[in-house]
Amino acid sequence: MSQANIFVLPGGKEAPIQVQYVDFEKIQPGDEVQFVKTIAPEDVEAFARVSGDRNPLHMDDQFAARTHFQRRVVHGMLIANYVSALIGMKCPGPGALWSRQTLQWPAPVFIGDRIQVTLRVTHKSSGSRTLTIEAKAVNQDGKVVMEGEGTVTALEERQKEQELPVAERVAFISGGARGLGAAIATALAQAGAMVAINYRNSAAAAEELCASIQSNGGRAISTQADITDQISVTGAIRKAREEFNRPVSILVNNAGSLPEPRAFMQTTWEEIQSKLDVHVRGAFHCCQAVIPGMIEQKSGRIVNIGSIFAWNTPPANWTSFLLAKSAMQAMTRCLAAELGPHGIRVNMVSPGLVETESIAGLSERLRKVQAMQTPLRRLASASEVASVVAALCTSAGDFVSGAEIPVCGGLQM
């Protein structure tokens, strides 16, 4: 191994260059590293070729002989180059970048001199990831030929955070036994997630859905909870965690009630409160129950089911329903902003009318009008909405947060 490829560490131990990204946390004031090099004519030629500096004082023996030095003087920046090499390869190491330097050359270096360059860390700032480094070079006689100091920034390696794969996630779907909730539970199970299907009264439907998912190789359990009751929700989340031996890291706030069109002057506050309790209070309790586990895992996905009718001009007489959905819009944005630093993505999927048994009570005229007003000329299927929810809970949603995605065939744009 050539001498140029050896660092002489404190204590005299030699070690080959190891190129790995600098571990800034391990660097401390007082750390020191050395580099030893005997300057050869080829080194001067190589530096001149790269820098373009062919000053005859460095390159021409006859010219140099006519000066008081009587021999060629090595480029001062060639010695500084070895400082740069130490900075980038050893102290602090790969990813380091000079931001300031002050160097001086008290004595010349000549071809054949054996130079020892020493760097020592004198100050460290963890906040700015900078180091103050003292540099000194001496020749074989111990004479200082270069000295100074500089500031070095240790760049941080950009890394894509490793998200939990969906196969390692537990999904809790409120209102998951029927309609859109059942389609979402099925889609997440098909994507590989472990699903907890929460219901309030539909025990038979929840068990039937679990059996269907399991028969297709999926993992599913049913949990019973009234999401307007915090203690009930906490118990259901605990059951899901114990069953799958890991925290819930996907929450779909799907539970809700359909619009009950009523003129504002005939609407009571109790009716509005009822909608707020199911849509907003229920989502609030579910979020509070799962967020600690998501923070624990440094990863989570929350998807709130909204309504496209909260966009632009709303249908007349839907005040109570759209008040609740609009509150969920605000909660989605607030949670996305607050929980993002913990690796938790919060989004909303807002469909129009969806072809499920839940809209059976709506008039055929209303359904036809909605279909004709939609550019795709039909209503959405539950599986189409569920596939968007599932995408947000897989790698496709890694960099999506605070968004409201319309799944309405172009009804609103």
N, C-alpha and C positions, 0 to 999 in steps of 0.2 A: 504494500500500500504506500503510495507516495505521501510525502510529508504534507503536501497541500491539502490532503483529505483527512488530516488528523487534528482534532482539538485536544489541547492539553488542559485538563480540568484541574480544579483545586486539589492539592495533594499529589500532583504529578501523574495521575492516572490518565492514560490515553484512551479515547473512545472514538469510533467512526461516526461520521455524520449520520444522524437519524432524522429523516424528514417526516415530521408529524406535526399536526396543528398545535400551536402553542396553547398550553394549559395555563392561563393567566393566574388562576387561583393559587398555583404552586409557587409563583415567583414572589420573592421577598427582598426587601432592601438588604444589601450586603451580599447578595448572590454575585458570583464572579465567574468569568470564563476567560480562557486565554487561547491564543492562536500563535503558532510559531512557524516562521517561513524564512528560508534563505532565498534572497532575491537573485534570480538568474537573468541573463540577457533576454531569454525567451519571454519572461514575464513583462519586461519593459516593452519589447516588440509587440506583444499581444495587446497591451494597454494602449500603445500608440495606434495600433490598427483599429481598435474599437473607438477610441476617443478622437482620433484625428490629430492629436497633439504630437507633432514631430519636431518640436523645438530641438535644435542641434545640441543644446546643452544636455538633453536626455539621450540623443540618438547617435551623435557623432563624436567618436573618441578624440579625433584631432582637434575639433572645435573646443571640446571640454578641456583638453590639455592646455589651451591657451588662457584658461581662467585660473583664478587662485585655487579652485577646487582640484585642478589637474586631472580630473577623471569625470566620467559621466555621472550626473546626479539623477537619481530615480524620481519619477513623477511623485509629487506629494500626494496627489489624489489616488495613486496606486495603493499607497499605504491606507488611505481612507477607505478604499475599496474593500480592504480586508476587514475594516470595522463594519462596513455595510454587510459583508458576508456573515460575520458573527451575529449581527443584529437579526438578519433574516433566517439564519439557520440554527442558532443556538441560544442567544440571549436577547430578547425572549424566545425567538424562534419563528417558524413559518407563520405568515400572516401579520408580521410586524412591519411597521412603516415609519420611517423617519418623518417627523413633522417640524423639527428644528434642530440645528446643529451649529456648534461653534468650535472650530478646530484651529490649531496653530502648529507650526513646524519649527521648533527652536533650533534644530540641527538637521543637516542634510543626510539622506540615505544614499549609499552607493551600491553598485552591483557587487554581489558577494556578501553583503551584510546579512547577518542573521537577526531577524526582527521578531520580537515578542509583543503581540498586541493583547492588552488586557482591558476587558470591560467590566464595570462594577455597577450594580443597581444601587442608586443612592436615595431614590424616592419612588413610591408607588401610589397611584390614585385609582382606586377600584371603580369609582363612579364614572370616570372618563376613560378608564382602561388605558392609562398612560403611565410611562416609566421615565424617570430621569436617569440617564446613564452616563457615567464618567468613563472616558476613553483615554488610554495611555499606550504609547508604543516606545519601546527601548531597543537599542541595538546590542550587539554582543558584548560591548563594553559597559553596558548599563546606562548609557547616555540616552536621555529622552529625545526622541526624534519627532514625536507628535503627541499632542495632548489636547483635551477639551471635553466638552459634554454636549449632550443633546436630549431631546424629548422624543420618545418613541411611542406610537400608538399600536396597541395589540388589537388588531381587528378581530371581531367575533365571527366565527364560522357560521354562515347562514345555513340553517338546517330546517327542513320541512318537518314539522311535528308529526310524530307517528300516531295517527288516530287509531282508536280501537276498531278492528274490523267488525262488521255488523254481526258476524257469527259469534262474537264474544259479548254482545250487548243484550240486555234485558229490556224489552219494550212493554210499557204499561199503557193500555188504550182504554180511556174512559168511554163508557157507552159502547163497548166493543162487541156486544153480543149480536147485534142486529144491524141491518142496513149498511151505511157507510162505515161504521165502526168495524163491522165484521169483515168488510172488504179490506180495510186497512190492516187488521190483524192477520188476515190471510196473506196479504202482500208482504208484510214484514217477515212472517214465518217463511214464506217462499224465498226471501232474500237471505235467510239464515238466522234471523234473530230469535231469541227465546221470548215468547209473548205471554203477557198476563192480561187476560181479557176481563175487564171489570164490568160489572153489571149492578143494577140496583134491584130489579125485580125479575129479570129474564134468566133465571137459573137454568132452565131446560135448554134454552137457545144457546147459552154460553157453553154448557157441557157438550152439546151437539157440535158446536164449532170447534171446541178443543179436540173432540174425537176425530173430526174431519182433518184438522191440521196434523194430528199425530199419525193418522193413517197414511198421510202423504210424506211422512218422514220428518215433520216439523216438531217443534217443542212448544207446548202450550199448557197453561193452567188457567183456571177461572178464579176470579176473586170477587167477593161481594162487598160493596161499599156504597153508601150514600155520599156522593162527593161533596154535598153541602155540609157534611159533618166532618170536622177535622180529625177527630179521633178515629172515625171509621176509615177515612182515607189512609191515615198513618198505619193502621193495622193491615190494610190491603197491601200497601207498599212493603211492609215488613214481611208479609207472607211471600211476596214475589222474590224478595231478596233471599229469604231462607230456602225457598224451593230451588232456586237456581244458583245459590251460593255466590252471589255477586250483586252489587247495587243496581238499581234501575238506571239505565243511561239513555233511554229513549222514552219520552213522554208524549203521547198524542192526546190533547185535550179536545175530544170529539163530542162528549156528552152535551146534550142540549135539547131544546124543544123547538118545534116548528113555529113559524109566525102564526099568530091568531089575529087576522086583520080586524082592526077596530079603530073608529074615529077617535082622535085625541080627546075630545070632550067627553067621550063615553069610557075612556080608559081610566082605571083606578091606579093609585100608586101601588097597591098590593099586586096588581098584575105586572107592573114594571119591576117591582122588587122580586117577584117570582122568577122573571127572566134573568135578572142580575144574579140571583142566587145560583141558578143552574149553570149559566154560561160563565160568569165572571168569578163568583165565589168558589164554584167548583174547581175551575182552573187554578185559582189562587191557592186552594188547599193542596191540590195535586203538585203544583210547582214547589211549594214550600216543603212538601214531603220528599221530593226526589232530588232537589238541588244539592243538599249536603253530600249525597252519594256521588253525584256528578262531579262536584268539586274534589272529592276524595280521589276520583279516577282522572281528574284533570281533563274530562271529556264528557260531553252530553249533547243530546239533541232534543229540543222541545218544539213541537209543531202544534199550533193552535188552529182549529178549524173555524174559519170566519164565514163571511158571506159576501158575494160580489154585489149584493144589493146595498151594502154600506158604501159603495163607490158612487160618485156622481149623484144624479137625481134619484132619490129612493122612491120605491112604490108608496102610494098613499096608504095611510092607516097601519103602517108597520112600525110605529114608534117604539114600542116596548122591545121588540125583537132586535131592531137595529141599534137602539141604545146599548144593549148588551154586547152586540158584535163590535160596535165602535169602541167600547171600553176594552175589549180583547185586542183590538188593533193597537191601542195605546200601550197596553201591558206587554205586547209582543216587542215593541220598539224599546220600551224601558228595560226589559229583561235582557234583550240583545246587547244593549249598551253596557249594562252592569255586569253581565256574566261572561262577556266575550273574553276578558283576560283570564278566565278560568278554563277556557277551551270549550265553552258551552255555546252552541248555536241555537238561536231562537227565531223561528219563522212562522208565517201564517199561510195557510192554503185556503183560498176563498172560492168555493164553487158557486155556480148558480143553482137552479133546481137540478136535483139528481134523481134519476129513475130508481127509487127504492120504495118499499112499502110505506115509508113514512109520509110520502106525499099523496097517498091514496085519498086523503081527506080534502085535497085541493081540487077545485073544479077543473073539469076537462078543458073548459074554455081558457082558464089561466095557463094551463100547461101548453096548450096549442099556441097561445099568444107568445109565450116565452120562447117556444121553439121557433116560431116564425121570425121573432126579433133577433134570433141568434144567427150570425153569418153561416154557421155550419148546419143550420136548420134542424136541430134536434137538441134534446137535453143530454146531459152527461150521464154516463154509467158510473156506478160506484167504483168499479175497478179502475176507471180512468183517473178518478180523483185519487184513489189509493196509490196508484203507481207514482204520482207526483210526491205524495207524502213519503213513500218508501225511498224515492230518490234523495230527498233531503236528509234521510237517516243513514245513507250509505256514503261511499266516497264521493259520489257526484255532488253532495252537499257540503263538502269540506270547507269551502270558502264562501258559503252563503249564510248570512245572518242578518236579521232585521228586515227581511224581505216579506212582502205579501204577494203571493203568486196567484193570479186569477186562473181558475180552471173552469171556463165558462163558454168555450167555443167562440170567443170574440164578442160576447154580449156587451162587455165593457172593455174599452181600450184606453 
